[in-house]
Amino acid sequence: MELEKYDRPNFYDSYTRALEETKTRTNDVIQNISGLIGSIAAAIYTLLIILSIDPYVLIFSLIPLFNMFYLGKKRNRLYYDPDKETTYHHHRADYVKRVFEDYECKEGDAA
């Protein structure tokens, strides 16, 4: 990767955000997949039970499902947007700190 890309704030923000996400993302993906498989199995069994009792009840069970998807999307936005805003400031501070550390190292080598 070219060194000049690190001097571009947008690239550096995306790069460091990706590095931060890799610390916990693997475990999160595994947990989400196992939760998804369990949820699908539970939904199928629940659907079969509801259909065997009364198929019209299925309509009332779908209403909360749509609410869950809608509210889940809003909740994810509420967590993502502030994190995205603070990431820029944290990376800017880290960049300034790194520049001064590099400057101190170069001065120490010259002495």
NORFENCOR-V271700 format. One record per residue. N is the residue number from 0. RES is the residue in one small letter. PSI is psi as a letter, one per 20 degrees, with the letter a starting at -180 (999 if undefined). Layout:
n res psi
N RES PSI
N RES PSI
This chain:
n res psi
0 m p
1 e q
2 l h
3 e h
4 k h
5 y h
6 d i
7 r p
8 p g
9 n g
10 f g
11 y h
12 d g
13 s g
14 y g
15 t h
16 r g
17 a g
18 l g
19 e h
20 e h
21 t i
22 k h
23 t i
24 r h
25 t g
26 n h
27 d g
28 v g
29 i g
30 q g
31 n h
32 i g
33 s h
34 g h
35 l g
36 i g
37 g g
38 s h
39 i g
40 a g
41 a h
42 a h
43 i g
44 y g
45 t g
46 l g
47 l g
48 i g
49 i g
50 l h
51 s h
52 i f
53 d o
54 p h
55 y h
56 v h
57 l h
58 i g
59 f h
60 s i
61 l h
62 i g
63 p h
64 l g
65 f h
66 n h
67 m g
68 f g
69 y g
70 l h
71 g h
72 k g
73 k g
74 r g
75 n h
76 r g
77 l h
78 y h
79 y g
80 d g
81 p h
82 d h
83 k h
84 e g
85 t h
86 t g
87 y g
88 h h
89 h g
90 h h
91 r g
92 a g
93 d h
94 y g
95 v g
96 k g
97 r h
98 v g
99 f h
100 e g
101 d h
102 y g
103 e h
104 c g
105 k h
106 e h
107 g h
108 d h
109 a h
110 a 999
